[in-house]
């Protein structure tokens, strides 16, 4: 494929599928671009090949930097054709040739080009000009150059002195050339400024230009010439400074400044300039410093003759100076180590067990002189068991540098001779000859064949903690059968193979005596055992060693107090917990061990002796037990201390504070403090709606949700005249009072707390609706009767309202007031009153159709259900607030509540129980059912067949107490109350 550079994204290049002859469209064959994804992308379904977002710049592609053939710049890519579920894959290679566009302008290397042209240059002289560069190539590359005079650039007039010629080079580029067309006279004009323009062959063409500044210079056309091209001389070494060597001469045919010559060093090393002096005017070469042939045996350098023309012309000559040798160096003997035998500071250590003819040192003899002055002979002086042997037998070895091996010529005996002083003498062949000597001390060493040995492989030591740094722990001793250095032992500490901890920071050892000391204070609670290795090394070469393991057992001291996990332990327990129950656990530890860690726990009294006799602690587990049952209403928290004492000498102890908070349970029912059951409130009929009638006040000894109270009216409000605020207990008038509402209203109010399970209390609120209270005795009588009226029966207003209106009409009709009629009316009223008492009276032994708290059945044909399993029905609630007293057969009264009544006939009566704090717990007698509660009579209720007269007085503080479900009492009828 072919693609022009610099194109936008998503340019279509070609369709690989169609070019490969692959049918697409079914979705079974897909395409994937495996390489070339930097610039190319392919449609997986259609095989359409296109460009990516990345712009293709041919000039920036690495593979096209030096490519000038349009077909040689390309991008290779690979496409895989994938069959269904990749059951087969074919890989194809492709190539996209990047076509060049004219996107680069040809530029010169500098906006100002400078060319120096000498005057008097002949016409036709050619000067190469800097070429412009164009990153494009081919027809987009450089096509032509143009030359114009700057002031005539607009008119395109050509220069009359210079002409531009463009030549084609072998590599296909265009080379601009400047040709001199006229005479150049620097004295008339010393510079020219031209405009050099370059254009490429693109469409449209791009071009740029630069200033060509031509500078005309004066001509120094004659160079100096040396008499000889090479000057050679011999110089004896150590010649004194100032000694003349030779004179260099040159001539220049020019005159004036261009003919004046000066001599300078040309290509000369630093040593030449340091050792020789060249007079720049006369050309004389002389010695500046003494020359040592052993450092420099020949000096070869160039000297330049330079005129003073501008620019100066030069000529150069080569000078070769040979340094003659003098016998001024004595032979040198260098003794070096050879192989594994150590040699240091002129001493060679040789073991006594080396073999005869073993080389022990390398001896190199050299002389810096040359020729006969450097020929050296060498020998060993004295009666020693050593001799020199040439290191090599080669014929090409230089005479002034030879190497020898110093061999043993006899066995060495350490016990006989321990040291040999071997003297080597070297003499050269000069005249007069020079000599030198050197010596080597051969020290015979004892063979170290016995390692140090410890008497015990493992040494165990007990060492108390809390020591002083530097105390000695133990002394280890090793022995060595060798002698001398081989028997001198040094001790060191190393980590045990079984322990990765290095002992260096805690223990140290005297390297000479073997005393092991502790450098730190040991704490058994941090670490109770230390194990390390003591190594004994002798001072032989090579050194031998032995080792033993040292185990330090740290003995315990009572240096740690018992430590509680917390300074203050806080526990929360529920009230009413059974005595001897666990209420918390404290955790205490002692980092010591043995008897020092045996702890004894005890309860310490608090600030106010709150815990005395109340709490105990288990010594093994730290569990705290209570000996009493908690009552949060009596005490909400306890604070005391727990003390731990260890068994060390002297003993150590620690204390911790225990704070115990008693959590509330819902074990108290609400208590109604106002109103009392026997009280009443007078409400005028003219009262407005929302008039506050009374406020029910109740308290709860519990706390939190268990003391969160809510109020509700559960009975005695058939006309919906009254409403109670559930939160505050305020009873308000919400209905309009009518004449039928005159009279006594008994509201049954229930107070519930929010505990789980909730507890409740029931109270009676009497409201007497009337203009005034003219006869309090009548109202009190009605209130007394309501206390013995079942709560299921509503008492609300005047039940004989209509009859009262008729009675009022008759009274008005007989204004004269016939006494007979009045008497008759009184007789009728009394008769109705007696009949009502006979109807509602309680007859012992006679089962009522309903219990006092059982809802009245409106369907008389429907019989009440019997309790399952044949259980008796629940008894009325009044047994929880009154006590039955019946006459004994002999006429005595039952004074005790707990006494049983006899079956003998006789009249009994109810005696009210005084209220107050000592009142019996009414809640335990209460049971609830749905929808209305039933109340059992006190177990001492009269037996069947006994009749009793009820005294209707209830104590003011008595309330009905219940637990469990809320009491719901309602009725759609009123009692016949008069």
Secondary structure, DSSP 8 states (H G I E B T S, - for coil): -EEETT--TT-EEEEHHHHHT---SSSSSEEEEEE-TTTEEE-TTT-EEEE-SS---GGG-GGGTT--SGGG-EEEEEEEEE-GGGS-EEEEEEEEEEE--S----B-S-SEEEEEEETT--TT-EEE----B-S--GGGSEEEEEEEEGGGTTTT---SSEEEEEEE-TTS-EEEEEEE-S---TTT--EEEEEEEEEES-SS--EEEEEEEEEEE-------EES-SEEEEEEETT--TT-EEEE--EE-S--GGGG-EEEEE-S--HHHHHHEEE-TTT-EEEESS---TTT-SEEEEEEEEEESSSS--EEEEEEEEEEE--S----EEEEE-BTTB-EETTEEEEETT--TT-EEEEEEEE-SS-GGGG-EEEEEESS-SEEEEES---TTS-TTEEEEEEEE-S---TTT-SEEEEEEEEEE-SSS--EEEEEEEEEEE-------EES-SEEEEEEESS--TT-EEEE--EE-SS-GGGG-EEEEEEE-TT----STTTEEE-TTT-EEEE-S---TTT-SEEEEEEEEEES-SS--EEEEEEEEEEE--S----EES-SEEEEEEETT--TT-EEEE--EE-SS-GGGG-EEEEEE--TT-TTTTTEEE-TTT-EEEESS---TTT-SEEEEEEEEEESSSS--EEEEEEEEEEE--S----EEEES-TT-EEEE-TT--TT-EEEE-EEE-SS-GGGG--EEEEEES-TT--EEE-TTT-EEEE-S---GGG-EEEEEEEEEE--SSS-EEEEEEEEEEESS--S-HHHHHHHHHHHHTS-TTSB-BS-TTHHHHHHHHHHHHHTTT--HHHHHHHHHHHHHHHHHHHHHH---TT---SS-TTS---S-TTS-----GGG------GGGGTEEEEEB-TTS-B---TTS---S----EEEEE---STTS--GGGGEE--SSS-EE---TT---TT--EE------TT--EEEESS------SSB----
